[in-house]
Structure formats: C-alpha cells, structure tokens
Amino acid sequence: FAVVRPFLQVLVLGFILAVLFRPVFHHFHKHMQARGLAALATISSILLLGLVPLALITQLVLNEAIGFYDSFSRGEVAFDQTQLIASLPTHVQTFAVTGLRELNSFASRLSTNAVQTAGSVLSNVATFALAFFLTLFTTYYMLKDGHVFEQALLDISPIEDAQERILF
C-alpha cells in the first residue's frame, strides 16, 4: 500500500474518468471494433474537452496580464500614492500609509525570492505533468481492459451473481 499511496488520487481519478466516459468509449468501440483504438479515441476526446477550454482561458488571462504589464511599464497605468491616500477618509489614511509601506516591503521580498519560487514552480509543473499522464494512462487501460477488471471484482465478490449484475 505504501508504494501505491502517493498515486492513489491519480488512480481514483483515472477510474472516475473511465466510468464517466464509458458511454463515449462504447460509441467508439461500436464503430472501430478495436478496444485499444476506441480507448485512444476516448482519451483524445477527454483531452479535447478538457485541455482546449483550459488552454483558451489560460491564453486570455496571460494576454490580459501581459497587456497590463506593458501598460504599466509604459506609464499608462500609474497612480499618485499621496493623491490616493489624501482622497481617503482621515481615519483610513494611517492604515493606507502602513499598508502601502508593507506592500512595498512585500514586493521587494518577493523579487528577491523569485529565483527560489521559479524552482518550486518548475517542480510543481513536473509533478502535475506526471500526475496528468498517469491519470490518462489509468483511464486508457480502464477503458480498454476494464471489463476484465470488472469480472475479477465480480469473481471475488461474495454476493450472488444475479445481484452482482444489478450492482454492476
């Protein structure tokens, strides 16, 4: 169990995707006859349904962030801190001055830790990529050979065969 434990979430997600996309797999299997090709077509459908919208949304967010950075670096987005603080109510002005001072301090600490953060981000991206690949791998084989796995579960189950068929 200790060997499988780090991958348990990935495996469960693969099982869930296989169950959810089983009707799509059966549709492809009727037309292709080869279980491996039908499972591959189903995985491709999962990728199209999941990755294309995610890529489009990510692209929109990145374009907006780049546009904001360009505007900020050209000086188009600028504000005068003293004018901003002066427009606030008097009882909020002291908190605003302190907050801006802490924000500037945080920004300087953030820039000094950028290299360390980049290493952590790369590690997280690699972990995500591995988990994503293992999820698709599990889903593929659960679609392709899921009937064998299901039969093995039915064989070891203590429930009568007629009742097992109702459950599964």
FENFENWO-V37344 format. One record per residue. N is the residue number from 1. BURIAL is # if it has 24 or more other C-alpha atoms within 12 Angstrom, else .. Layout:
# FENFENWO-V37344
N_BURIAL, N_BURIAL
This chain:
# FENFENWO-V37344
1_., 2_., 3_., 4_., 5_., 6_., 7_., 8_., 9_., 10_#, 11_#, 12_., 13_#, 14_#, 15_#, 16_., 17_#, 18_#, 19_#, 20_., 21_#, 22_#, 23_., 24_#, 25_#, 26_#, 27_., 28_#, 29_., 30_., 31_., 32_., 33_., 34_., 35_#, 36_., 37_., 38_#, 39_#, 40_#, 41_#, 42_#, 43_#, 44_., 45_., 46_#, 47_., 48_., 49_., 50_., 51_., 52_., 53_., 54_., 55_., 56_., 57_., 58_., 59_., 60_., 61_., 62_., 63_., 64_., 65_., 66_., 67_., 68_., 69_., 70_., 71_., 72_., 73_., 74_., 75_., 76_., 77_., 78_., 79_., 80_., 81_., 82_., 83_., 84_., 85_., 86_., 87_., 88_., 89_., 90_., 91_., 92_., 93_., 94_., 95_., 96_., 97_., 98_., 99_., 100_., 101_., 102_., 103_., 104_., 105_., 106_., 107_., 108_., 109_., 110_., 111_., 112_., 113_., 114_., 115_., 116_., 117_., 118_., 119_., 120_., 121_., 122_., 123_., 124_., 125_., 126_., 127_., 128_., 129_., 130_., 131_., 132_#, 133_., 134_#, 135_#, 136_#, 137_#, 138_#, 139_#, 140_#, 141_#, 142_#, 143_#, 144_#, 145_#, 146_#, 147_., 148_., 149_., 150_., 151_., 152_., 153_., 154_., 155_., 156_., 157_., 158_., 159_., 160_., 161_., 162_., 163_., 164_., 165_., 166_., 167_., 168_.
